[in-house]
Amino acid sequence: MEITTLRVLATVVSFLVFVGIAVWAWRNRDSSGFKEAESLPFIED
């Protein structure tokens, strides 16, 4: 394999991982864990 092929493969894999994480985060938007985490900065001791 040439270095160019490896670079293209790494770019494609990185892009697919990014899209997968974005879809996972968007799909689980109404999860109770996310709702609890978004209110953490406003909780006072």
PyMOL commands that set and color helices and strands:
alter all, ss='L'
color gray80, all
select helices_A, chain A and resi 3-27+32-38+40-42
alter helices_A, ss='H'
color red, helices_A
deselect
rebuild
show_as cartoon
